[in-house]
Amino acid sequence: MDIRRLKSFIVIVDTGSITRAADILHVAQPALSQQLAALEEHFGQKLLIRSQQGVSMTDAGHAVYRHAQIILRQMEQAQADASAAGNSLAGRVSVGLVPFSSAATLSVDLLAETRKRHPGILLHLTESVGQTYSQMIMTGRLEMALIHGSGPIKGVQFTPLLSEEFFLVAHPDFAIGADDAPVSVTSLEGLPLLMPPAYNFVRRAVDTAFTRSRTNLKVVGELEVVRTLTRAVSSGLGATIMPKAIADRIVTESSEPLICRLVSPRIEETLSLCVSDNTPLSEPATAVKDILIELTARLKPPRG
């Protein structure tokens, strides 16, 4: 099997177009089509379906794509191990950190600690609202991720690490008291809220809490960037309800004094480490996983 064909197949799938893939790979389109044909002949299966909208994978294509990701990562790791034989750990490790959670606050620390302890490791960090990290782990695009939820999902393994409490953050203009007592969900009826999109775990947890309290959730804006959310809340365009780490970040980075209060009934989400249930982690990935668990443990509130 020519490894280049697997690389080409991955690029075609990721770009959704043979034409775009040919441009990226600096290969003539007919030559790339021949590589795809040779790959399909090797497996004896149709791997991609072409249409005017681009290409889409068949069931066989999904299987080959997942294995191709694993094979190429193992080849990269073999090259790194050979180059660093007898020296420190080396290789590329891909990690997903779910936004709007404590995980999103760990990216710089994770990068710094990995550079400090294992300078030969190339860390690839992904922080995206629109990505399904568990699916990316199953297809081999990510090796691990910190995500909301505790499973079960077939093909991935969850290790719960942290329970996140949600806090309301609001501009003083909304006339919400600045005391330490939790603010009730029912008292937030009609309050204009700025939240992530509906498919986000944080948004779903808030939706569920309002539904259970039979309270209307008034979302006036859907934002996917914490920095933008901070500016909008600081400007009084709306309040928000976020896990404590993000609520603290908004308050710290705001140019205005903001109200930050725990919500009652308590809204909580579990933050879990997610890895493949089928593919063991490489030695460098295991080292990064240990650092990630260590950093997450520091986020737990002190007992008592």
C-alpha positions in Angstrom: 0.0 0.0 0.0 1.4 3.4 -1.0 1.1 5.7 2.0 0.7 8.7 -0.3 -2.6 7.3 -1.5 -3.9 7.3 2.1 -2.7 10.8 2.6 -4.4 11.9 -0.6 -7.6 10.2 0.4 -7.7 12.0 3.7 -7.2 15.4 2.0 -10.0 14.7 -0.5 -12.4 13.8 2.3 -11.4 16.7 4.5 -11.7 19.3 1.6 -14.8 17.6 0.2 -13.5 18.0 -3.3 -11.0 16.3 -5.6 -10.3 19.6 -7.3 -9.5 21.4 -4.0 -7.5 18.5 -2.8 -5.4 18.5 -6.0 -4.6 22.2 -5.4 -3.5 21.6 -1.8 -1.4 18.5 -2.7 0.1 20.2 -5.8 -1.0 17.2 -7.9 -2.8 17.2 -11.2 -6.4 16.3 -10.8 -6.3 13.3 -13.2 -3.3 11.9 -11.2 -5.2 12.3 -8.0 -8.3 10.6 -9.5 -6.0 7.7 -10.5 -4.7 7.4 -6.9 -8.3 7.3 -5.7 -9.2 4.6 -8.3 -6.1 2.6 -7.3 -7.2 2.8 -3.6 -10.7 1.7 -4.5 -9.3 -1.2 -6.5 -7.1 -2.2 -3.7 -10.0 -2.5 -1.2 -12.5 -3.7 -3.8 -15.0 -1.1 -2.7 -16.4 2.2 -3.8 -15.0 4.7 -1.2 -16.4 8.0 -2.4 -19.5 9.2 -4.2 -19.0 12.2 -6.5 -21.7 14.9 -7.0 -21.9 18.5 -8.1 -21.6 19.4 -4.4 -18.3 17.5 -4.0 -17.6 14.1 -2.6 -19.1 12.1 0.2 -17.9 8.8 1.8 -19.6 5.4 1.5 -19.7 3.1 4.5 -16.4 1.5 3.2 -15.0 5.0 2.8 -15.7 5.8 6.4 -13.9 2.6 7.5 -10.8 3.4 5.3 -10.7 7.0 6.4 -10.6 6.0 10.1 -7.9 3.4 9.6 -5.9 5.8 7.3 -5.8 8.4 10.1 -4.5 5.8 12.5 -2.0 4.4 10.0 -0.6 7.8 9.2 -0.4 8.8 12.8 1.5 5.6 13.6 3.9 6.2 10.7 4.5 9.8 12.0 5.1 8.4 15.4 7.5 5.7 14.1 9.5 8.4 12.4 9.5 10.5 15.5 10.5 7.6 17.7 13.3 6.6 15.3 14.6 10.2 15.2 14.5 10.6 19.0 15.7 7.1 19.8 17.4 7.2 23.2 16.3 10.8 23.8 13.1 12.5 24.9 9.6 11.8 23.8 8.7 13.1 20.3 5.8 13.1 18.0 2.5 14.9 17.2 -0.4 14.7 19.7 -3.9 16.1 18.9 -6.1 17.3 21.7 -9.6 18.8 21.6 -10.7 21.2 24.3 -14.4 21.9 24.3 -15.2 25.7 24.4 -17.4 27.3 27.0 -15.9 25.1 29.7 -13.0 24.8 32.1 -11.2 22.9 29.3 -11.0 26.1 27.3 -9.0 27.7 30.1 -6.3 25.0 30.0 -5.0 25.5 26.4 -2.1 27.8 27.2 -1.1 25.8 30.4 -1.2 22.5 28.5 1.0 23.9 25.8 3.4 25.4 28.3 3.7 22.3 30.4 4.1 20.0 27.4 6.8 22.3 26.0 8.5 22.3 29.4 8.4 18.6 30.1 8.5 17.1 26.5 9.9 19.7 24.1 10.0 17.1 21.3 6.2 16.7 21.3 4.3 18.8 18.8 0.9 19.6 20.4 -2.1 20.2 18.1 -4.9 21.9 19.9 -8.5 22.2 18.6 -11.1 24.5 20.2 -14.3 24.6 18.1 -18.0 24.8 18.9 -19.1 23.2 15.7 -16.9 20.0 16.0 -18.2 16.7 17.5 -15.0 15.7 19.3 -16.1 12.1 20.1 -16.7 11.6 16.4 -13.3 13.0 15.6 -11.7 10.6 18.0 -13.6 7.7 16.5 -12.3 8.7 13.0 -8.8 9.2 14.2 -8.6 12.9 13.7 -8.1 13.5 17.4 -6.4 11.3 20.0 -8.1 12.7 23.1 -10.5 15.5 24.1 -11.9 17.2 27.2 -15.6 17.3 26.6 -18.9 17.7 28.4 -20.8 14.5 29.2 -19.9 11.1 30.6 -21.2 8.8 27.8 -21.6 6.1 27.0 -20.8 6.4 23.3 -19.8 3.3 21.4 -16.2 3.6 20.2 -14.9 6.0 22.8 -14.1 5.8 26.5 -15.1 8.6 29.1 -13.2 9.3 32.3 -15.2 12.0 34.3 -12.7 14.5 35.8 -14.7 17.6 37.0 -18.2 18.8 37.7 -18.8 22.3 36.6 -21.4 24.6 38.2 -23.1 27.3 36.2 -23.2 31.0 37.1 -25.2 33.9 35.8 -23.1 36.9 34.7 -24.9 40.2 34.1 -24.3 43.9 33.8 -25.6 45.9 36.9 -28.1 47.6 34.6 -30.2 44.5 34.8 -30.9 45.2 38.5 -29.8 41.8 39.7 -28.5 41.9 43.3 -24.8 41.5 44.0 -25.2 39.2 47.0 -23.7 35.7 47.3 -27.0 33.9 47.4 -27.9 31.8 44.3 -30.3 33.5 41.9 -33.3 31.4 41.0 -34.0 30.4 37.4 -37.6 31.5 37.8 -36.5 35.1 38.5 -34.7 35.1 35.1 -38.0 35.0 33.2 -37.6 37.2 30.1 -34.0 38.2 30.9 -32.2 38.7 27.6 -29.5 36.1 27.4 -26.5 35.6 25.2 -25.7 31.9 24.8 -23.9 29.4 22.5 -25.9 27.7 19.7 -28.6 25.2 20.6 -26.4 22.1 19.8 -23.8 23.2 22.4 -23.7 21.2 25.7 -23.7 24.4 27.8 -26.8 25.7 26.0 -28.6 22.3 26.3 -27.9 22.2 30.1 -29.4 25.8 30.5 -32.3 24.9 28.2 -33.1 21.9 30.3 -32.9 23.8 33.6 -35.3 26.5 32.3 -37.7 23.9 30.9 -37.8 22.0 34.3 -38.5 25.3 36.1 -41.2 26.1 33.6 -39.4 29.4 32.8 -39.1 31.1 29.5 -35.5 31.2 28.1 -35.1 34.4 26.2 -32.0 34.1 24.0 -31.3 37.3 22.1 -28.0 36.3 20.6 -26.0 33.1 19.9 -22.2 33.6 20.2 -19.4 31.1 19.6 -16.4 33.2 20.9 -15.9 33.9 24.6 -14.1 37.2 23.8 -17.1 38.4 21.9 -19.4 37.2 24.6 -17.4 39.1 27.2 -17.7 42.4 25.2 -21.4 41.9 24.7 -22.2 41.2 28.3 -20.0 44.1 29.4 -21.9 46.4 27.0 -25.2 45.3 28.6 -26.5 43.7 25.4 -27.5 40.7 27.4 -26.6 38.4 30.4 -25.2 34.9 30.1 -25.1 31.6 32.1 -21.8 29.8 31.9 -19.7 27.3 33.8 -17.7 28.9 36.6 -14.3 29.0 34.8 -15.9 30.9 31.8 -18.0 33.1 34.1 -14.8 34.0 36.0 -13.0 34.8 32.8 -15.8 37.1 31.6 -15.8 39.0 34.9 -12.0 39.3 34.9 -11.7 40.4 31.3 -14.7 42.8 31.4 -14.2 46.5 31.3 -17.3 46.9 33.5 -18.1 45.6 37.0 -20.4 42.6 36.5 -22.7 40.6 38.7 -21.7 36.9 39.0 -24.1 34.6 40.9 -24.6 30.8 41.2 -27.9 29.6 39.6 -30.6 27.7 41.5 -31.7 25.0 41.0 -28.0 24.1 40.4 -27.0 23.6 36.8 -24.0 21.2 36.5 -22.2 19.5 33.6 -19.5 16.8 33.8 -16.2 17.4 32.1 -14.7 14.1 30.9 -11.5 13.0 29.2 -12.5 11.2 26.0 -10.2 8.7 24.2 -10.6 5.9 21.7 -11.9 2.6 23.0 -10.2 0.8 20.2 -6.8 2.5 19.5 -4.3 2.7 22.4 -2.6 6.0 22.9 1.0 6.4 21.8 3.7 7.1 24.5 3.7 10.9 23.7 -0.1 11.0 23.8 -0.1 9.2 27.1 2.3 11.8 28.5 0.1 14.6 27.3 -3.0 12.9 28.8 -1.2 12.8 32.2 -0.5 16.5 32.0 -4.1 17.2 31.0 -5.5 15.2 33.9 -3.1 17.0 36.3 -4.1 20.4 35.1 -7.8 19.6 35.3 -7.4 18.4 38.9 -6.1 21.9 39.8 -9.5 23.3 38.7 -11.4 21.4 41.4 -12.7 23.7 44.2 -11.0 23.0 47.6 -13.0 20.8 49.9 -14.6 22.3 52.9 
